[in-house]
Amino acid sequence: MINRRQIISMAALAPLASQVSAQDNWPQRPIRIVNPGAPGGTNDTLTRYLAEPLSKILGQPIVIDSKAGAGGAIGTQFVAREPADGYTFLTHHNGFITSPLVRNSSGYEVKDLVPASLQGTSPMILMAHPSMPATLAEFVAYARSNPGKLEWGTASLGGVGHLATEVFHDMAGIKDMVRVAFSGSAPAVQALLGGQVKYLLSTPSASTAGLVKEGRLRFLGVSYPNRVPTLPDVPAIAEVVPGFSASVWFGLLARAGTPQAILDKFSQAVSTVLAQPDVVDKYMAVNVVAKGGQGDLAEILKREQALWSKVVKDKNIRLD
């Protein structure tokens, strides 16, 4: 006969057994990936390349839900408030780290979400108007000798392009240039084409590569420590400014508290997709090197937090 103590013990174990079962059987319904940026942006594009093959592996539909606004904060806040059950993920980039560093109004802390998987990385490129010197070394020398006389663009205040350009200026000895902020990379590049700004550090795209071929802008240097295979003739900025390095990452995050078993299964599935040759080619077409890994993203987040915290503090960058 089951006594009272055994009944109480069994009742206490029931929720735990249910939780373990839910983790083992995950996923049992569609998975939503929230894009905190505009539809058609790089995060959105990469996630759409990922969705169909990931759905086949996990056996459930992958729904991409765009919740743009406030520099990515709206979508990030949304995921941070959803249940930590593995059915809502966030696709994001460096802005996940930089936004709470420069804005009191971001509405989330980095600790509110945990890494689920890296998606890939991309260099930024120092792009210049054709009126500027033709080589990286000549441009740096010209900028050093003309303090305060050039306008430079950034796709977003407090974003990685803004912060990385501040670092580039310091390391290159470039002083007092005029910053012009835009609401995205497309208008920033348009201003560069029109000569309203003379240089810009941003991620490349198929359209910018075409503009270089047409002679309407120049690629002066890449932000990786070394040259990249897709742009072998473009020097690393570090060749002229030793030690300079910055990159853009793209990754997937989940609400803190999501069971590790679910994160592991999700990360493994993402890594499998990102190793598929057709997906690798699609990512490379938008200048992103496909790479998965939950641990890889965790290391990047740790490194970025330390790097950009120091830049924001040293430069006293606050946006509200």
Disulfide bonds with the S-S distance in Angstrom:
none
